[in-house]
Amino acid sequence: MSGIVLEKKQYKLFGGAFALLLIQSCVFGAVSLLASGLWDQPDSEAGGRLSDVQVAGLSLAGLTIEEARASVKRKVEDLSGMPAVLTLEDRTYLLDKEKLGLRFEAEETIRQAVERSRDSAGLTGWFQRLAGKQADGTVPLAVHYDR
């Protein structure tokens, strides 16, 4: 009879240990989601969308990479049609962009924006915010020219 009671106590012990492990898994999972930023932002970069990133005054927050690429290309087209003006002291000079080989690089800009978004989202972003080292979410438009 004492052997039967002993077995019941072992099952209670294993059931309690299993319940404790289950609770720990749920708590650690929730803490991980909270720390990574996915709890508050389910559509963050880890979910396929960019976090709060701006390119040339254009917000890319919440956009997929393809949507952001299309937005940046439209911005580049708008800026390409504008004249380039150099101002030195009180004088202004109209520059010929073709002679300078001046061109905006949308793909390079998107690569930098995705990298910045990855650095500011998830655990990396959480550690950077904790350390006070989070970078500004502004990405400059990549420009190439003939030196």
C-alpha positions, 0 to 999 in steps of 0.5 A, spaced: 500 500 500 505 504 501 508 503 494 502 506 491 502 512 495 509 513 493 507 513 486 502 518 486 506 523 490 511 522 484 506 524 479 504 530 483 511 532 483 512 531 475 505 535 474 508 541 478 514 541 475 511 541 468 506 546 470 512 550 472 516 549 466 509 551 462 508 558 466 516 559 465 515 558 457 509 563 457 513 568 461 519 568 457 516 568 451 512 574 453 518 578 455 522 576 449 516 579 444 516 585 449 523 586 449 524 585 441 518 590 440 514 585 436 509 586 442 507 593 441 509 593 433 506 586 430 508 589 423 515 591 424 521 590 420 521 583 423 514 582 420 516 584 413 515 592 414 520 597 416 520 601 422 520 608 423 525 610 418 525 617 413 528 618 407 529 625 404 523 627 408 519 621 406 516 617 412 517 609 410 514 607 417 510 601 416 511 600 408 514 593 406 521 593 402 517 594 395 513 599 397 518 603 400 522 602 394 517 605 389 516 611 394 523 612 394 524 612 386 518 617 386 522 621 390 528 620 386 524 622 380 521 628 383 528 631 385 531 629 378 527 634 375 529 640 380 535 644 378 542 644 382 544 650 385 550 652 388 550 658 393 557 661 395 556 667 400 551 672 396 552 669 389 548 663 386 550 658 380 546 653 376 550 647 376 549 642 370 547 635 373 549 631 367 556 635 366 557 633 374 555 626 373 550 627 379 545 621 380 541 619 385 541 612 387 534 609 390 537 602 391 543 604 395 538 608 399 533 603 400 539 598 402 541 603 408 534 604 410 533 597 411 539 596 415 537 602 419 530 599 420 533 592 422 538 596 427 532 599 430 527 594 431 528 587 435 532 586 441 538 590 437 534 596 437 532 595 445 539 594 447 541 600 443 535 604 446 537 601 453 544 604 452 542 610 449 545 609 443 539 609 438 541 612 431 536 617 428 531 614 423 533 619 418 537 616 412 540 621 407 538 620 399 544 616 396 548 621 391 553 619 386 557 624 382 563 624 378 569 627 382 
